[in-house]
Amino acid sequence: MGTDNSRNVTIAMIARLAGVSVPTVSRVINGRSDVAPQTRERVEELLTRHGYRRRSSSRRPSAALIDLVFNDLDSPWAVEIIRGVEDVAHSSGAGTVVSAIHRRTSSAKQWLDNMRTRSTEGVIFVTSMVAPPLQAELRRLNVPVVIVDPAGVAPQEAPTIGATNWAGSLGANQYLLGLGHRRIGFIAGPPQLMCSRARMDGYRAALDAAGVAVDDALIRPGNFYHESGYAAGTQLLALPDPPTAIFASSDQMALGVYEAVRKRGLRVPDDISVVGFDDLPEVRWCSPPLTTVRQPLAEMGMLAARTVLRLAQGEKIESPRLELATELVVRDSTTPPRPR
């Protein structure tokens, strides 16, 4: 190819032709070793064929980065996911950029503008609804995307990482039923989230399998945070025939229930059993230690980081929809119900 045309050859063009990300092409150009051999060969061939001019520079290539995007960062489970992503990023020689977009269009636009200015290996969205315009721009930039706990139906090309929310909820409620509880209160998570709906379905399935009718008066809305757990717990305990156990869809809401129980002059688990979901670090230190469903949050972050780095290197992902197993962790907040 002639020199006049070669001036128009860009890294983005080579990335599109090779079917890889822009950072992958940049790594090949900079001679980095973290590129699959077949990908390196394909990119090198395209660079040669299209006459790409490598700029001579004495500057050190910028470090690889992973963008990790949350709606909000005011929850302990976000820290666990960050920890998992950081472990993998550090061992791979990459950095992590953590952002919160707060569900506002202006925040998403600002994040996208900032992301364009750095050499991003890929983006991990956590419990986020990735709006179509954002999806389209990331596709145009050829930036790999992985979604952890998708809020809704994820883009077809984006791998998702989740947990067995339905099975975890089913197992927790079967455990309570096995203790003898028949009036089990349920505090739901935000209805727009797939994980919330799965936990609700698991609760209903456990009761149905045991031949226990679902009482809608025992189901209360929540938002995963302490305040909603406290409010829902207060309402459930005030019922003429209150539950003997409460299953909260998050540990934070379960701790809110603890406070509602305390303010009513009752005790966990003597007067009411409580089960949470997440197994956040602090719940083993509360009084009494909380029985909960362990969601492998750090492992989910690690898997998401490994997946986005593999996509950045042009590798194919064998299974685009992955769910990691949950596990019931029995502690001291549950016991058989008292006779009434």
C-alpha positions as CSV (number, residue, x, y, z in Angstrom):
1,M,0.0,0.0,0.0
2,G,1.3,3.5,-0.8
3,T,2.4,5.9,1.8
4,D,-0.5,8.3,1.1
5,N,-3.0,5.7,2.0
6,S,-1.0,4.4,4.9
7,R,-1.6,7.7,6.7
8,N,-5.3,6.9,7.0
9,V,-4.8,3.5,8.6
10,T,-5.8,3.6,12.3
11,I,-5.6,1.2,15.1
12,A,-9.4,1.1,15.3
13,M,-9.5,0.1,11.6
14,I,-7.1,-2.8,12.2
15,A,-9.0,-3.9,15.3
16,R,-12.3,-4.1,13.3
17,L,-10.6,-6.1,10.5
18,A,-9.0,-8.5,13.0
19,G,-12.1,-8.8,15.1
20,V,-10.3,-7.8,18.3
21,S,-10.3,-4.8,20.6
22,V,-8.3,-1.6,20.1
23,P,-6.2,-2.3,23.2
24,T,-5.2,-5.7,21.8
25,V,-3.9,-4.1,18.6
26,S,-2.1,-1.6,20.8
27,R,-0.4,-4.4,22.8
28,V,0.8,-6.0,19.6
29,I,2.2,-2.8,18.3
30,N,4.0,-2.2,21.6
31,G,5.4,-5.7,21.6
32,R,3.7,-6.8,24.8
33,S,3.6,-10.6,25.5
34,D,0.0,-10.9,26.8
35,V,-1.6,-11.6,23.4
36,A,-2.5,-15.0,22.1
37,P,0.0,-16.1,19.4
38,Q,-2.8,-16.6,16.7
39,T,-4.2,-13.2,17.5
40,R,-0.7,-11.6,17.3
41,E,-0.1,-13.2,13.9
42,R,-3.5,-12.0,12.5
43,V,-2.9,-8.4,13.7
44,E,0.7,-8.3,12.5
45,E,-0.4,-9.5,9.1
46,L,-3.1,-6.8,8.8
47,L,-0.7,-4.1,10.0
48,T,1.8,-5.2,7.3
49,R,-0.9,-5.5,4.6
50,H,-2.4,-2.1,5.2
51,G,1.0,-0.4,5.7
52,Y,0.4,0.8,9.2
53,R,3.2,3.1,10.3
54,R,4.4,2.4,13.8
55,R,5.3,5.6,15.6
56,S,8.7,5.7,17.2
57,S,8.4,6.9,20.8
58,S,10.6,6.9,23.8
59,R,7.5,6.9,26.1
60,R,6.6,3.8,28.0
61,P,3.3,2.3,26.8
62,S,0.4,3.1,29.1
63,A,-0.7,0.4,31.5
64,A,-3.6,-1.8,30.6
65,L,-6.9,-0.9,32.4
66,I,-10.2,-2.6,33.2
67,D,-13.2,-0.3,33.7
68,L,-15.5,-1.5,36.5
69,V,-18.9,0.3,36.5
70,F,-21.6,0.2,39.2
71,N,-24.9,2.0,39.5
72,D,-23.9,2.9,43.1
73,L,-20.9,2.2,45.4
74,D,-22.6,2.5,48.8
75,S,-23.0,-1.2,49.4
76,P,-20.5,-3.6,51.0
77,W,-21.1,-6.2,48.3
78,A,-19.6,-3.8,45.8
79,V,-16.3,-3.9,47.8
80,E,-16.3,-7.7,47.5
81,I,-16.7,-7.6,43.7
82,I,-14.0,-4.9,43.4
83,R,-11.7,-7.1,45.5
84,G,-12.1,-10.0,43.1
85,V,-11.5,-7.8,40.0
86,E,-8.5,-6.2,41.6
87,D,-6.9,-9.6,42.4
88,V,-7.0,-10.7,38.7
89,A,-6.1,-7.2,37.4
90,H,-3.0,-7.0,39.7
91,S,-1.8,-10.5,38.7
92,S,-2.2,-9.6,35.0
93,G,-0.4,-6.3,35.3
94,A,-3.5,-4.3,34.7
95,G,-5.1,-1.4,36.6
96,T,-8.7,-0.9,37.6
97,V,-10.9,2.2,37.1
98,V,-14.0,2.1,39.3
99,S,-17.0,4.3,38.4
100,A,-20.5,4.8,39.5
101,I,-23.1,6.0,37.0
102,H,-26.0,6.5,39.4
103,R,-28.7,5.6,36.7
104,R,-28.5,9.1,35.3
105,T,-28.0,9.7,31.5
106,S,-25.6,12.5,32.2
107,S,-23.4,10.3,34.4
108,A,-23.3,7.6,31.8
109,K,-22.3,10.1,29.1
110,Q,-19.6,11.5,31.3
111,W,-18.2,8.1,32.1
112,L,-18.2,7.2,28.3
113,D,-16.4,10.5,27.5
114,N,-13.8,9.6,30.2
115,M,-13.4,6.0,29.0
116,R,-12.7,7.1,25.4
117,T,-9.6,8.9,26.7
118,R,-7.9,5.9,28.2
119,S,-6.6,2.6,26.8
120,T,-9.4,0.3,28.3
121,E,-9.0,-3.4,27.9
122,G,-12.7,-3.9,28.5
123,V,-15.7,-2.9,30.7
124,I,-17.4,-4.8,33.5
125,F,-20.9,-3.6,34.4
126,V,-22.4,-4.7,37.7
127,T,-26.2,-4.9,38.2
128,S,-26.6,-2.3,35.5
129,M,-29.0,-1.9,32.7
130,V,-26.7,-1.2,29.7
131,A,-28.7,1.3,27.6
132,P,-28.9,0.6,23.8
133,P,-27.0,3.8,22.9
134,L,-24.2,2.9,25.3
135,Q,-24.1,-0.7,23.9
136,A,-23.9,0.7,20.3
137,E,-21.0,3.1,21.2
138,L,-19.0,0.3,23.0
139,R,-19.5,-2.0,20.0
140,R,-18.3,0.8,17.6
141,L,-15.2,1.3,19.8
142,N,-14.8,-2.5,19.8
143,V,-14.5,-2.5,23.6
144,P,-15.3,-5.9,25.2
145,V,-18.1,-5.9,27.8
146,V,-18.9,-8.4,30.6
147,I,-22.0,-8.0,32.8
148,V,-22.2,-9.1,36.5
149,D,-25.7,-9.7,37.8
150,P,-27.5,-8.2,34.8
151,A,-30.4,-6.0,35.7
152,G,-32.4,-7.1,32.7
153,V,-31.8,-9.0,29.4
154,A,-28.2,-8.5,28.6
155,P,-26.9,-7.8,25.0
156,Q,-26.5,-11.0,23.1
157,E,-22.8,-10.5,22.6
158,A,-22.0,-9.7,26.2
159,P,-21.1,-12.6,28.6
160,T,-22.8,-12.5,31.9
161,I,-21.7,-13.6,35.4
162,G,-24.2,-14.4,38.1
163,A,-25.0,-16.7,41.0
164,T,-27.6,-19.4,41.5
165,N,-30.1,-17.0,43.1
166,W,-33.2,-19.2,42.6
167,A,-31.4,-22.3,44.1
168,G,-30.0,-20.3,46.9
169,S,-33.4,-18.9,47.9
170,L,-35.0,-22.3,47.5
171,G,-32.5,-23.9,49.8
172,A,-32.7,-21.3,52.5
173,N,-36.5,-21.5,52.6
174,Q,-36.4,-25.3,52.5
175,Y,-34.1,-25.1,55.6
176,L,-36.6,-22.9,57.4
177,L,-39.4,-25.2,56.5
178,G,-37.3,-28.2,57.8
179,L,-37.0,-26.4,61.1
180,G,-40.8,-26.4,61.3
181,H,-41.5,-22.8,60.2
182,R,-44.7,-22.4,58.2
183,R,-45.2,-18.6,58.4
184,I,-42.1,-17.3,56.6
185,G,-41.9,-13.6,55.8
186,F,-40.1,-12.6,52.6
187,I,-38.5,-9.2,51.9
188,A,-37.9,-8.8,48.2
189,G,-35.2,-6.9,46.4
190,P,-35.7,-4.3,43.6
191,P,-38.2,-5.9,41.1
192,Q,-36.3,-4.7,38.1
193,L,-33.3,-6.9,38.9
194,M,-33.2,-10.4,37.6
195,C,-31.6,-11.7,40.8
196,S,-34.4,-10.2,42.9
197,R,-37.0,-12.0,40.8
198,A,-35.1,-15.3,41.0
199,R,-35.0,-15.1,44.8
200,M,-38.7,-14.4,45.0
201,D,-39.4,-17.4,42.7
202,G,-37.2,-19.6,44.9
203,Y,-39.2,-18.6,48.0
204,R,-42.5,-19.4,46.3
205,A,-41.2,-22.7,44.9
206,A,-40.0,-23.8,48.4
207,L,-43.4,-23.1,50.0
208,D,-45.3,-24.7,47.1
209,A,-43.2,-27.9,47.2
210,A,-43.9,-28.2,50.9
211,G,-47.6,-27.7,50.4
212,V,-47.6,-24.3,52.3
213,A,-49.8,-21.7,50.8
214,V,-48.1,-18.4,49.9
215,D,-49.6,-15.6,52.0
216,D,-49.1,-12.3,50.2
217,A,-49.4,-10.5,53.5
218,L,-46.0,-12.0,54.4
219,I,-44.3,-10.5,51.3
220,R,-42.8,-7.0,51.6
221,P,-40.9,-4.9,49.1
222,G,-37.3,-3.8,49.7
223,N,-34.3,-2.3,48.0
224,F,-31.4,-4.4,49.4
225,Y,-30.5,-1.7,52.0
226,H,-30.8,-1.6,55.8
227,E,-33.6,0.9,55.9
228,S,-36.0,-1.1,53.8
229,G,-35.3,-4.2,55.8
230,Y,-36.1,-2.3,59.0
231,A,-39.3,-0.9,57.5
232,A,-40.4,-4.3,56.1
233,G,-39.5,-6.1,59.4
234,T,-41.5,-3.6,61.4
235,Q,-44.5,-4.2,59.2
236,L,-44.2,-8.0,59.4
237,L,-43.8,-8.1,63.2
238,A,-46.9,-5.8,63.6
239,L,-49.2,-8.3,61.8
240,P,-51.9,-9.9,63.9
241,D,-50.4,-13.3,63.0
242,P,-46.7,-12.4,62.5
243,P,-44.2,-14.7,60.8
244,T,-42.0,-17.0,62.9
245,A,-39.1,-16.5,60.4
246,I,-38.1,-13.9,57.9
247,F,-36.0,-14.5,54.8
248,A,-34.5,-11.2,53.5
249,S,-33.1,-11.0,50.0
250,S,-29.9,-9.3,51.2
251,D,-27.8,-9.3,54.3
252,Q,-28.2,-5.6,54.7
253,M,-32.0,-6.0,54.8
254,A,-31.6,-8.9,57.3
255,L,-29.6,-6.6,59.6
256,G,-32.4,-4.0,59.3
257,V,-34.8,-6.8,60.5
258,Y,-32.5,-7.3,63.5
259,E,-33.1,-3.7,64.5
260,A,-36.9,-4.0,64.0
261,V,-36.9,-7.1,66.2
262,R,-34.8,-5.3,68.9
263,K,-37.1,-2.2,68.9
264,R,-40.1,-4.5,69.4
265,G,-38.5,-6.0,72.5
266,L,-38.0,-9.4,70.9
267,R,-34.9,-11.5,70.3
268,V,-33.4,-13.3,67.3
269,P,-33.7,-16.3,67.1
270,D,-35.7,-16.9,70.3
271,D,-38.8,-15.1,69.0
272,I,-38.1,-15.0,65.3
273,S,-35.6,-16.6,62.9
274,V,-33.8,-14.5,60.3
275,V,-32.0,-15.5,57.1
276,G,-30.1,-13.2,54.7
277,F,-28.5,-13.4,51.3
278,D,-24.9,-12.5,50.3
279,D,-22.7,-13.5,53.3
280,L,-21.0,-10.1,53.7
281,P,-18.0,-10.2,56.0
282,E,-19.8,-8.3,58.8
283,V,-22.7,-10.8,59.3
284,R,-20.5,-13.3,61.0
285,W,-19.7,-10.7,63.7
286,C,-23.2,-9.4,64.4
287,S,-25.2,-10.7,67.3
288,P,-26.3,-13.4,66.8
289,P,-24.2,-14.3,63.7
290,L,-26.5,-14.4,60.7
291,T,-27.6,-17.5,58.8
292,T,-27.4,-16.5,55.2
293,V,-26.9,-17.7,51.6
294,R,-23.3,-17.2,50.5
295,Q,-23.1,-15.5,47.2
296,P,-19.5,-15.8,45.8
297,L,-19.1,-12.1,45.1
298,A,-15.3,-11.9,45.0
299,E,-15.2,-15.0,42.8
300,M,-17.8,-13.4,40.5
301,G,-15.5,-10.3,40.2
302,M,-12.5,-12.5,39.5
303,L,-14.3,-14.5,36.8
304,A,-15.6,-11.3,35.2
305,A,-12.0,-9.8,35.1
306,R,-10.6,-13.0,33.6
307,T,-13.3,-13.1,31.0
308,V,-12.9,-9.4,29.9
309,L,-9.1,-9.9,29.6
310,R,-9.6,-13.0,27.5
311,L,-12.0,-11.1,25.2
312,A,-9.5,-8.2,24.9
313,Q,-6.9,-10.8,23.7
314,G,-9.4,-11.9,20.9
315,E,-10.2,-15.2,22.6
316,K,-13.6,-16.9,22.3
317,I,-15.7,-17.5,25.4
318,E,-17.0,-21.0,25.6
319,S,-20.0,-20.3,27.8
320,P,-21.4,-16.8,27.6
321,R,-23.9,-17.2,30.5
322,L,-22.2,-18.4,33.8
323,E,-23.7,-18.9,37.3
324,L,-21.6,-19.6,40.3
325,A,-23.0,-21.8,43.0
326,T,-24.5,-20.3,46.2
327,E,-24.3,-22.0,49.6
328,L,-26.4,-21.9,52.7
329,V,-24.2,-20.9,55.7
330,V,-26.0,-21.8,59.0
331,R,-25.2,-19.7,62.0
332,D,-27.1,-18.7,65.2
333,S,-30.0,-16.6,63.8
334,T,-32.3,-19.6,63.1
335,T,-34.0,-22.1,65.3
336,P,-37.3,-24.1,65.3
337,P,-40.3,-21.9,66.0
338,R,-41.7,-21.6,69.5
339,P,-45.1,-23.1,70.1
340,R,-47.8,-20.4,70.0
